[in-house]
C-alpha cells in the first residue's frame, strides 16, 4: 500500500475516533465488503422504533411508506428527498389496521426525546448503483443515512471531495443512496470542512464559523456541526426547500435565529442586521417557523415594501409546508388580524411612484381608517419589519405599536443604520439581536469583494486627439491582433456619431468594457447602468442600439401612456416626453411593461450572454438577485442606503471567473479623483459610522496590483521544486511523473496539476484585469514586459502539462473563459493551432492523421523527443484505464504492450521514428479493437467482442449470452434493483450450462459488471 493512501487513511482513522470517542456515535464497522448496504438500514430502524414502544404493525407500515418513497426511481432526487424530509420532520402517518385511528410514527425522536436516537457511523460504505461507489464515512440516525463525509489528505483540495459528492448524486452512480441525505460534507486537515445538501453546487458549499479552542480545522468543524443535538437541530430547524433548491443555513443565519429565539423567550424586540446577500429572507423564514412551533397561539406578520421579497417569502414558506396569506390592503390586514384563519401574514407597503421609499404614511392611514371600535388582534403577535433602516420605519413602528400594543417587533436590515437614525432605531426596535457585517460576509465567501474606480469621462471630450489617446490607454495591454480588431470597430463607431457629448463617451466606455473585460466578453457575466432619469435611460439606450449593441434593455417604473404626450406635439420637433415615449414603446414592442420586465429579468439572470446590460433608474437596485451581474456603472448622484443597496447588486457569487463585483463611478461620488487618498467610508457613505462600512469598497487598481503580485508569487512557489533548467520535460516529470510505465504516478500527481491549472488561470485573470493600466498600477516599462513574459511562460507550461497528462479532455468545461483572455492579452497564434483539440483527443488525432497529427502539439513538446513520447504514453495510458471496465482482458493486453514499448524506448532499443510508428499502431489498436484482433464474423459488435474476450474466446457462449441479455433487459435497467436482478439472472442461467458450479456466482458478478459498461445494452 502506498504511503499516500496511508496518509489519507490516518486522517480517516482519527475522524472515526473523534465520532466514537468525543461525539458518542456508535461504530458500525468498515462496510467495504458488507453486502446490501443501504441508506435505510431496516434492522437498525426497526430496533430503534421497537425500543421507543411502537407496535410491529405500525413499524412495518411506516417502513413500507418510507421505502415506497425513498426507493422510487421515477422522480427527481429533489422531489424524493423533499418527501423523505417530510417523513423525518413530521413523522409517518399510518394506521395499525383498517378502521383504526391514524397514528404518527416518528422515525427521529426530536426535542426532549433526542437522547433516545441511535447515532452511528460506518466507514467505506460500498453502495451498488449504475456504478459502484464507496463514501468514506456515513452518519446514520436510527439506521437512516442522514450525513455523508468525503475526506481528502491535506495536499488535495476539499473541492475534490465536493466534486466526488456531486458525481455520486448523478444517475450514473449512486443517486438512490442520497434520497435520505441531509448534510453532505467534504473536508481535509488544512481547509477544514465544507458542507451542503443534495445537489448543492460547489460554489454554494458552506464553511462553519464558531469560536473554539480546537486547533485542527477539520476536527473543530466536525465537533461543531455533528454534535448530536446540533446535528438534529440543523436538520429540524434550518433546512428549506426553496423553488427547486434545497438549502441549509449559514452560520450567521443559525446564530442570528438562535439569538432571536432567546429574545423571543424574554419578549424583547431588536434588530437583526445581516448584510446584503447573506440570506436575510431565509433567516426570517426559519425564525417565523420556530416561533410558530414554540409559542402558544403565535402569529407572525411580515411588513415589507419590496414586491420581490413579498413574493419570495410566500414561495419559501410554501417550501417548508406553511401557507402565508398576502394581504391586499389595510382593510384586508385588519380583517385577517381580527380572525384566526391565518397564522402567517405578509403586508406590502406600496411605494411612491418612481421612488425607492415606501408610502408609509399612506399605509398607516389606510390601516387606521379601517380599524373597528375596540379592535384587538387575535393571538400572540410577532411583527417582522423588513428594511427597518429606513428613516420612516420609526413612524411605522409607533403607529403599528398603537394598533398592536402587545405585539413584539423585530427589525431586519441588510444595510447599516445611518448615524442620524441609529439611536432612534435602537430606541424604537431595541438593541441589535445579531450583526453580520459586509467585511465578515466577504471573508466567509458569502458575498464577493467589491472593486471601485472613479472614471473621469469629461477629460476626454475636448478633441479627436484626446479620444485617440483614450483608445490607446484603454487598449495598451492588448496584443496586436486584438487591438487591430478593436481599432476597426472603433473606426466604425466614430462615424456613427458626431457630437462629443458626455453620454456618448459613457456609452462607448461601456461598449469597450464589453469587448475587453473577461466576464462581459465571454457572455458569462453582465452589467447594470444606473442613470439619472427615465429620459436619460432612454437616451443612452438609443445610443447603444445605434452602435449595434442591442443586448440591452431598460427597466424602470415608467408605463408609456398616450396621456403622457398629450399637448406635447408643437411641430418644433421632439420634446423630452415625446422622445421618451417613442423610445420606450419601440423597446416594449407589443408587450406590456410588466410582461417585458418579467422577461428581461429572467433573461438577465438565466442567459447573461443574450442580455449584457440593464439600464435602470431606481427599480431593481434593491432586492434583485442576479448572480451574473458583475459590473455596476453609476451615472447618478447616490448616497448612503440607496448607494449601499445598489452596489450590492454585483456582489453575488457566480462561478470561478467571477472573483469580484466592479463598481464604475462616472459621478466621482467619493471625490477620489480630486484626492490621492482612496478612502471609501466617507463622501457618499458618510451618513454611516466608519466601522459599519469598513471593507465595503476598495480601489480597483490598488487591489488589482495586490492580486497580480499574489498570483505571481503563488505560481512561482508551486513551480520552485521543478528541477533545472525548468524546460518542458522537467515540468512534465514534476507534474505528471518520472516513469510513464507507472500509472499510479500520474494519478498521485493530479492535485499538483489541478493547482497548476488554477494558479495559472488566476495569474492570467489578474493580469488581464490590469493589463491596460499597468503604468497606473505603478509598474515600469521593464516590469510590464517581464510580467507579460511570465504570464506567457506559465500559460505555455499549463498547456504542455495539460497535453502531457491528458487532463485537457476533462478541463474543457473547467476553464470556459480562458481562451478569450489568452487570445486578447497574450497570443492568438498558438491558440488557433491548439483548437484542433476542442473536437479530438490526442489519441483520436493520431488514429485519424497518424504521426503527422503530432504537429498540432505545442512547440515545447514537439521539439523534445522524450517530452513528446511521454505525452503520447500518458494519453494512451489514460484511455486504456478509462476503457478497461468495458473489456478487461483486451485492455490488460494493451497495457502490457504499452509497458513493453515504454521499456524499449527507455533502453533505446529502437530509434525514435520506429518508436513513433509502433506507438501510433498501438493507439489504433486501443481505439479500434476490431482492427487489432481477428474476431469471428458473427461477433460484429463491441459488446459481443467484449464477452468473447472475457469468456475464454468462447464464440458460442458469447452469442448466447448476448441474445439472453437483449431478450431480458428493460428500458433504464441500470440502477433499478429489480431490472438489474433480471439481467443478472439471465447471465447466471446462461453461464451455469457452460462452467463449473462453484464458479458460476463469481463469474456472474464479473460478467455483469462488464455488461453494465456496454453502451448497446
N, C-alpha and C positions, 0 to 999 in steps of 0.2 A: 504493500500500500504506500502511495506517495506521501511525502511529508506535507504536501499542500493539503491533501484530504484530511490528514491528522489534525492540522491546524483548525480546519472548519469543524471537525468532529469534537475538538476540545471545547470550542465555543458552545456547541450543542449540548455537550455533557454538562457544562456549567449552567446553561439555561434550564436544563431538566432538573438539576439540583435546586436551582432558585425556585422553580414552580413547586417542587415537592417539599423542600425544607422551609422556605421562607413564606411562600404563599399558601401552603397547605393543600395543594392539589394531590389527588391520588395518582400514582403512576400505573398506567395500564400495560406498559411494555413497549418493546420495539415490534411494530406490526409489519415489518418488511415482508415476511413470508407468511403472515396470517391470511387465511382465505376468507373472502366475504366481507372485507372492511366496508363500512358504510357511514353515511352522515347521520343515520338513525340506527344506533346500536340497540335493537329491541330488547335484548336481555337486560341491559343496564336500565333502560327506561321502565320496563315492567317492574324491576326490583324497586326503583325509586317510587313509583306510583303505589305499589303494594305497601311499602313502608309508610306512606302517607295515608293509608287507610282506604284506598279506592278498591271497589269490588272487581273481580276478574272480568265480569261482563262489561263494566264501564271502561276498564283498561283496554280490552280488545276492540271495543267500538272506537275509542279515542285513537288507538294506534291505526285502525283501519282508515279513519278520516285523515289523519296526518300523512300516512303513506300514500293515500289516494292523491293528495295534493303534491307532496314533495317528490313523488316518483313520476309525475305527469311530464311527458316529454314533448307534448304538442303545443305548449305555450312558451312565452319568453321567460328567461331566467328572472327578470324583474317582476313579472306578474306572479310567478310561482312563489318567489321569495317573499313578496308582499303578503300573500295569503298565509304562508307559513308563519310570518311575523305576527299576523293577527292571532293565530293559534297560540303562539308563545306569549303574546302580550295580554290577550283577553281570555285565554283558555279555550278548550274544545267543548262545544255544546253537544251533548249526546243524551240518549235515553237508554237505561239499562235494558228495557224491554218495551214492546209495543204497548201503548196505553199509559205508560208511566211518565212522570214529570221529567222535563229536561233538566239535566244537571251539568255543571261546568267541571271539566277535568283540567286542572292546572298542571300543564307539563313542567312549568317552572314555578317554584314557590317564591313569590315576591314578598317584599316588605318584611314584616316581623318574622315571617317563616323562612326567610332566605337561608338560615343555617341548616335547614332540612335538605338542601340540594346536595347532590353528589358532584363535586368539581373534580375533574380528572384530565390527564393529558396522555396522549400516545405519541410516539415518535416514529418517523419513517413509515408513514401510513400508506401502504400501497393501494391505490384505487384503480380499478379497471374501468376504462371508458373506451371511446374510439381508439385512443392510445393511452397506455398505462402511465400514470404519474404517481409521484411519491412525495407529498408535502412533508416538510421536516418535522413540524410539531402541530398537532391538532388539539384544540381545547374542547372538551366535552362537558356539558352540564346535563346530568341525568341521562347520559348516553346520546344526547343530541349535539352534533358538532356546531358550535357557535363561533369559534375562532380558529384561524389558521395562521401559522407563523413560518415564513421562509427566512432562513439565516444565511448570511454570507460572511466570508472571512474579511478581515479588516481592509485588505487591499482591493476588494471587489465592492463596487458601489452598491448601495441599497437599491438604487434604480433597477439593478439586475433582478433583485428579489421581487420588486414590484411588477416588473415585466413578466416574470415567471408566474406570479399570481394571476395576472391578466390573461396570459396564454392558457393557463389551466382552466379558466372560465369559458373558453371557447368550446363550441360543439365538438370540434376535432379532438379535444382532450377529455376533461372530466367535469363538464358543466353540471351534470346532475348532483355532484357532490356539494355544490355551492348553494343549493336551494334552501338550506337551513342557516347559511352562514351570515353572521352579523358583523364581526370585526375581522378584517383581513390585514395582516401585518407583515412587514419585512424589516430586517434590521441587521446591523453589524456593530462591532465594538467602537468604531471611530465615529460613525454618523448617528448611532443610536437607532431608535425605532421610528418607522413611519406607518401610519395606519389609514385605512379607508374601509369601504364596504364593497358589496358586489358592484362590478362594472365601474368603480371609481377610476377615472383616467389618471395617468401617472402624475400630471401636474397638480391634481387636487388631493393627492395623498397628504396627510397632515402630520405635524410634529407636535407632541405634547410639551407644554412648558409649565413647570411647577417647582417650587423650592424643594431641595433635597440635599441630604448630606452624602448620598451615594455618588461616588465619582464616576464609575463606569456608566456611560450614557445608556447603553442597551439595558443594563440591569435596572437603572433608575426608571426608565420609561416602562419596563415590564412590571416593576413593583407598583408603579402608579396606576397604570391602565388595567392591569389584570388582577389586582387585588379583588377578592371575591365580591365584596359589596359594591365597589366602584364599577367592576365589570358588568354586574347586573343592572346597576343604576344607569350606566350609559345605554344599555340595550332598552331598558324600560322607559326612560325619560328623555333620551336625547337622540332618537332616530326619527327620521321623517322621510316619507315618500313624496317627492315634490316634482310634479309634472314629468313623470317618467324617469326621474333620477332619485336613487336612494342616497340619503345624506346622513352623515354623523356630525356631531358638534365639534367645533374647535375648542381649544382650552379657554379662550376668552368668553365664549358663549356659555360653557359649562360653569365657570366661576361667576359670571355675571348672573346667571339664573340662580345659582346657589346663594349668592349674596342677596338677591331679591327675595328668595324664599324666606330667608332669615328676617328681612324687613316686613314681609307679609305676616309672619308669625307675631312680630312686635307691633304690627299695624302702623308702621312709619313709612311715609312716602319718600320719594327721592328721584334721582336722575341716573339713568344708565347712558354713559357716553362711550359708544363703540364707533370707531372712525368709519368713514365711508368705505363700503366694500367688504366689511368684515362680518357680514351676516346678521345685521340688526333685526331684520324681519323674522328670521327663524328663532332668534332669542325671544322675541315676543310670543311666537307660537308655543315654544317649549314652556315658557313661564305661564302662559294662559292655561295650557293643558294641566300643568302641575296644580295651579290654583283650583281648577275645576275638580280635581280628584282629592284635594286635601282640605278644602274649606267647605263647610256645610252651606248649601243654598248659594254657592258662588256664581256670580255673573260677571262677564268681562265686556267692557265697552272700549273699542279702539277708535280713537279720533285721529283722522289723517287728512291732509289736504293734497294728497297725491293719488290720482286715479290709478296709476300703475301699482302703487302699494296696496290700495284698496282691493284691486283685482288679485294681486299676488297673495295677499293674506287669505283671501277666500279659497284660492287653489291649494295653498299649503295646508290649511286646516282640514280641507277635504282629504288631503293626503294622510292625515292622522285620524281619519274616521270621525271628524267633527264638522257639523254643519254650522256655517256662520251666516247670519242674516245681515244683508247690507241695507241700511235704512235709506229711504228715498227722499226724506225731507225732515225738517224739525218736528213737524206734526207726527210723522211716522215714528221718529225716535221716541217721542214721549209716549205714544201708544204702546210701543214694544216694551218700554221700561215699566209701564203700568200693568203689563201682563207678564206671565212667567213662561210663555211658549218657548222663547229662545234664550239660552244661557250666554250666547256669544253674539255680540252685535258690532257692526262696523259703521261708522258715521263719517261721511265725507264733507269737509268744508269746501264749498266751491270757491274757485279763485276769481279774483278781479280779472276782467278781460285783459289778456296780454301781460299779466303780471305774475311774478313768482309767488307773492304773498297771497294767502287765502283771505277771503272776506269774513273775518272773524266776527265783526260787529253784526253783519247781516245774518250770520249763522246763529248768533246768540239771540237776536231779536226774533228770528223765526221760531226758535225753541220757546222763548218766553211767552210769545203771544198765543201759543198752543197749550200752555200749562193749565190743567183743570184746577179748580179750587181744592186746596188741601192735598195737592199731589205728593205722593211718597213712592219712590221707586221700589219695586219688589226685589227681594233678595239681597245678598251681601255683595255690593258692587265694587269692582276694581276698574279704574279708568286708566288706559294707556294713552298718553298724548304723544303722537309722533312729531318729530321736528320741533321739540319743545324749546330749541334755542331761539326761536323767532321772538322778536320783541313783543308782539301782541299775545304770546301764549300766556302771559301773566293775566291779561284781561279775560282770556278764555277760562283759565283755571278758576279765577274768582267767581265768574258767572256760573260755571258748572258746579262749583262748590256750594253756591247758594241754592241751586236746584237739587243737587245730590249731596246734602250735608254729611251723610255717613259714609260716603264713598272714599276709597283710598286711591290716591293719584300717583302714577309713576310716569315720569317724563323720559322719552327716548330721543337721543340726538346723535347724528353722525358727524357733526362739526362741533368745534369748541364753543363755549359760551363767550359772548363778547364781554370785554372788561366792564362795559357800562351796564350789561344785563346780568352779569354773574351773580352779584349779591341778591338782586331781586328774584332771579330764577331759583336760587337755592332757598331763599326765604319762602317762595311760593310752593315749590315741589318738595323741598327737603334736601339734605346733602347728597353728594354723589353716592350711589349704591356701588357702582363699579365703573372703572375707566379703562379704555384700551385705545391709546393714542396712535397717531399715524406712524410715528417712528417705530413703535413696537410692532405694528402690523407689517411694516416693511421688513424688519428683522426676521419675522416669523414666515416670510414669503406668502403672506395672506394677500397683500397688495404689492404693486410694483413701486419702486422708487420713481420720482418724477424729475426729469431734467428740464431746466428752464433756460430760455435765451430770449433776450430782447433784440428784435431786428429793426434796424434803422432804415426803413424803406425810403424815407424822404430824401436821404443824401444822394440817391441815385437818379433823381428826377431832373437833373439840370441839363444834360446834353447826351447825344448818342454815344459820345466818347465815354461818359460815365457809365452808361448802360453796358457798353462793351467790357469795361473794367469789372462791372458787377458779374457779367457772364464768366470772365476769366477766373475771378475769385471763387465763384460757385462751382467751377469745374476743374480747379487746379490739381485735384488728386486723381482725376480720371485718366485712364490710358488713352492713347491717341485715337484708337478706333471708336471708343465710347464717346470721346469728346467730339469727334467729327460727326458722328450721328446726331448728337445733340445740337451741334452748330447748324446742321442742315434744318432741323426742326425750328430752331431759334430764328433762322432767317425767314422762314415761312411765317412764324408768329409775328415778327416785326412788321411784315407787310399788312397784317390784318388790322392793326390799329395805328392811328396817327397821334392821338392825344397821349401825353405822357402823364396822365393823372395818376394820383396815388393808388386808387383801387386797381388800376391796370397792373401796377407793379406788384401789388399783393397777389393778384390772380397769377401772374407769371412766376412769382416766387413759389407759390404753392405747386404750380404745374412742374416747376423744376424739381421740387422735392419728390413729386410723384414719379419723376423719371430717374432720380438718383438715389433716393433713400430706400434701403433694402426692403423694409416691411411694406412700403407703399408700392414699390415697383413690382414686387413678387405677387401682389394681389392677396397676400395673407393678412394684411393689415389695412386700415383705412383711417380717415381723419374727419374732424369736425371743424367748421369755421364759425365763430361767433361774431355776428355783425351788429351794428348799432340800431338798425331799424328794419322793418319789413321791406321798405323801399330799397335800402342798401342791399339786403339779401337778394332781392330780385335783380338788382343791377349787376352784382358780381356773378349771379347765376347765368345771366345773359352773356357776360364776358367769357365765362368758362365754355359755354356752348359755342360761341363764335370761334374760339380757339380749337374746336374739335374735341374738347374734353366734356363728354356727355355722361360720364358715370358719376353724376352728382344730382342732388335734389334739395329742395327747400322744405323744412318742416317748421311751421310757425302756427300761431293761433288764428291767422288770417283766413277768413272764409269769403272768397270773392262773391259779391252780390251786385246786381245792376244798380241797387240803391247807392253803392259806394261812388259811382261815377255820374250820378245824376247832377246835371248842371256843370260838369267838368269840361264838356266839349265847347271850345271857344273859337275853333278854326285857326288858332295860332300854333297848332302842334300839340304834342303830348304834355299833359301835366303829370306830376309825380303819381297821382292817384290813377290816372288812365294807364300809365306805363306799368305800374304795379299790377293793376287788374289784368291787363293783357298778358304780361309775362307769366303770372301765376296761373291764369286759366289755360294758357298754352301748355304749361308743365303738367297740370292736372289731367289734361285730355278730357275724357268723358267720365272720369271718376269723381266721387265726392271727396272733399278734403279728408274726411275720416277714413275712407277706404284707401286713399292714396297714402296717408300717413302710416296706416297699418302695414301696407305692402312694403313701403320704403324701410320702415324699421326692421321688418323681418329680413329683407334683403341685406341691409347694412350689417346685421348680426350674423346671418347664415351664409351669405355669399359676398364677402368683402371685396373680391376682385371685380364684381359687377356693380358695386356702388361704393366708390372710393371716397366720396366726400358728401357730408351732410352740412348744409348751411342753415344755421339756426339764429334765433334772437334771444328768446327766453326759454322756449319749450325744449324739453329733453336734456336740460342742464342739471336736473335733479332726478334721481330715481330711474334713469335709463341705463340699463346694464348692457354693454356691448363689448365683450372681450376683444374683438379685432381692433377696436378704436385705439390708435397708437399716438396720433398727433392731434393736439388741440391748438388751433390758430385763433388768437384773440384780437379782434379789432373793435373793441368796445370798452368803455370805461366800466370797470367792475371792481368790487372790493368785498372784503370780509366773507360773509356766508355765501353770497352769490358766486364769488370767485372760488372759494374753497370747494363748493359742490361742483362747480363747472370743471375744475382741473382734475377732479377725481373721476371724471368720465373716462380718462385714459389710464387708470391705474389697475385695471383688472388683468389677471393672469391669462395668457393665451399662447401656450407653446414656447419652445426653446428660443425661437428667433424674436420673441418679444421680451426684451430684458428690462425696458424702461418705458414710461409714458413720457412723451415730449410735449412741452408747452412752448409755443412760439408766440411772443407778445409783440404786436405791432404798435401798442399804445404806451410802451415803457411804463407799466403800472408801478414798478418799484424804483423808477428813476435810476436804474442801474447803468444806463448809457451816459448819465451825467456824472456818475461816481465810479471810482476804480474799485471800491469795495462792493463785492456782490453778496448782499445780505438780504434775505427774503422774509424776515419776520417783521419788517416794518412796512412803510409805504402802503400798498393796497391791503395789507393784512394787519395794519397797526391797531385795529379795533380789538385784537386778541392779546392776551398775555403771551409774552415771548415763549415761555416754556410750553404753552399749549399748541404752538405751531412749529416747534423745533423739528428740523429734519423733513419738513413737508416738501420744500423745493431746494434744488441745488443747481449750481451753474453747469450748463451742459458741456461747455468746452473744458472747464477745470476738471470736472468729473470724467469727461471723455479721456483726458490725458492720464488720469489715475488708472482708469480701466485698461488703457492700452499698455501702460507700464506693468500693471499686474499680469496682463496676458503674456507679455514678452518674458517676464520673469518666470511664470509658471511653466511655459513650454520649454524654456532653456533648462530649468531644473529637471523636468521629466527626461529630457534627452541627454543630460550630462553623463550618465553611465555608459552611453554608446561609445564603443572603442574607436580610437583614432585610426584613420584620418576622417572618420564620420562620413563615409561615402555610402552609396546605395546599399551595397552588400552588408555593411556594418549595421545599418538601420534594420535591414530585413532580419538579420540574425538576432538582434536585440529584441525586436518586437514580434517576430514570428517563431524563431527557434534556430538553434545551430545545426540541427540534423533533421532534414525533411523525412527521413525514414521513421522518425518518432512522432506519430500523430498527436500524442499527448502534449507535446511541447507547444504546438500551435494553439491548442485549447487552453493550456495553462497561461499562455501569454496574452490571452484575449483581453483581460482587464487593462493591461498596459496599452493595448491598441485602442480600445474604446476611449481611454483617457487621452491618447494622442489625437484622436479624431475630434473629441470635444474641445480640447485646448487649442487645436488649430482653428476650428470653427470660431471659438471665442476670440482668437487673435485676429482673424480676418474681419469679423464683425466690428471689433473695437477699432481696427484700422480704417475700415470703410466709413464708420460714423465720424471719423475725424479727418479723413484724407484731404478734404477740400479746405481744411482750416488748420493745417499743421503749423504754419507760422504763427497764427493767432494763439495756438496752444503752447507756444514758446520753443518750438523746435527750430534749429538752424538748418540751412540747406543741406549740409553734410549729414546731419542726423536724419533728415527726411529721407535721403537716398538710402542710408544704412537701414532704416526701418523697413522701407519698401523692399529692399533686398532680402531682409529677414523673413518678411511675410511670404515672399515668393519662394524662398528656400524651404520653409516649413510646409507650405502648401504642396510643393513637389514631394517632400518626404511623405506627407499624408497620402498622396495619390499612389506613390510607389508601394508603400506598406499595404494600402488597401488592395492593390492589384496582387501583390505577392502573397497575401494571406487568403484572397478570395472573399474578403469581407465586403467588397464593393457591391456584391449581389444583394446582401441584406440591407445595405445602407442607402439604397436609392431614395427611400422614403424618409430616411433618418435626417438628411440634411437638405430639405427641399429648396432653400433659397441660396445655397452656396454657389451654384454656377453663375447666377446673375452677379454676385459680388465679385467673383474671380474674374469674370469677363469684363466687368466695368472698371475694377480698380487694380487688377494685377496684369493679366494677359488673356487674350481671347484665342490665340492661335492653337495652343496646346489643348484647350478645352474642346475645340471643334474636332480635333483628331480623336479625342477620347469619347466623343459622343457615340461612337460605334458600340460602346459597352452599355448604352442605355437599353438596347434591344437584345444583345447577345452576351453570353458569358464568354470568358476566355476559352473555355473548353469547347463551346459551340462554335466559336470563331475558327479554332484550329480544325474542327470537323469540316466546316464549310470551305475554308481557304487554305488549309494545310499550314505548312511552316510560314508561308507568306503572311498569314494573319497576324503573326507576331510583330509585324512592322507597326501595328497600331498601338503598341505599348509605349509608355513614356520613355523618353530618351535615356534616362538614368538606368533603366532596366535593360534596354536594347544593347547598350554599349558594354555591359558587363555580363559575360557568358554565364558565370556562376549565379549571378542575380536572376538572370533570365531562366536558368534551369530550375532554380529553387522556386521561382514564381509558378512555373508550369506544374511542378511536383505538388506544391501546396494546394493549387486549384484543383488538380486531379484527385488528390487525396480527399479533399472536401466532398467532391462529387461521389466518390466511392463510399465514403462514410454515410452520406445522405441517402444514397440509393440502396445500401446494403439490406435494410429491412425488407425490400421488395423481392430480393433474391440472394439470400446469404451465401449460398455455395458459389454462385458465379462471381459475386463481388469480392469474396475472400480470395478467389483465384486471381482477380485483377489486382488486389492489394499485394499479393505475393510477387506478381510480375513487376509492379511498380517498385517494390523493395529491391528486386534484382537489378533493375535499371539504375536505381539510385546508387547501389553499391558499385556497379560497373563504372558509373560516372565518377564517383568519388575516388576510385582506384585508377582512373584514367585508362580503363581497359578499351575504351572506344574513343574515336575522335568526335569532336563536338557536333559536326554536321550529321554524322551517322546517329549520334545520340538523339538529335532533334527529330530525325526521320522515325526512329524507333518509338520515341515518346509520342509523336503525332499518331502513329499507328495504334498505340495503346489507348490514346484518347478516343480514337474512333471505336475501339472495342468496348470501352466503358460506356460511351454514349449510345452505341448501336449494337447491343448484344447479338442480334440475329446475324449480323455480318461477321461476327467473330467465331461463332460456333455452328457446326453443321447440324442443325436441328432437323428431325424428320419432317417431311412436308405437312403432316397432319397437325404439327404444333405451330400454328400460324399466328398466335397472339403472344404478347409479352407474359400474360398470366399463365397460359399453358406451358410456356418455356420455363417459367419460374418453378412451376410444380414439377416439371420433368427434371430440372437441375437438382431439386431438393428431395426427390423421391427415388434417388439412386438410378436416374436415367431410365425409369420405367415408363415407356410411352403409353401403354395401355392404361395403367393406373392414373397417369396424368389426365388422359382424355375422360376416363370415367368420373374422376373427381371434379373436373371442370363442368361436366354435364350435371352432376349431382348438385353442385353449388348453384349453378344458374337456375336449375329447376326449383331449388329451395328458397333462395334469397328473396326477401320482400323489399319494397321501397324503404329507404332510410333505415336499413337494418343495423348499421354500425351505431353502437352506443345504446341500442334498445335491447334490454336484457333478454326478453322473450324471443325476439327475432334472431339475436346472436346465438341463443341456445339452439334454435332450429338449424342454423348453418353448422354449428359445432357438431351436432348430432349427425348431420349428413356426412361430414368429414369422417367422424368416428365409424359410422356404418360402412363407408366405402373402404377405409383402411383396414378394418377388422377382418376382411376377407383375404388380405394380402400379407399382413405382418404378424409376428408373434404376439400372443395375447398380452404378455406382460409389458409390451412396448406401445400398445395401442394408445393409452391415455397420454403418455409423454409426447408421442408423435402427433396426436390430435391437437394438443396445445401448440406445438411448434408450427404445424402447417396452418392452423387457424390464424396465428399471428402474421404469417406471410400472406394469406388470403385477404386479410383486412387491409393490407397495403396496396392491393391491386386496384387500379382505377376502374377497370372494366367490370368489377363485381359490384 
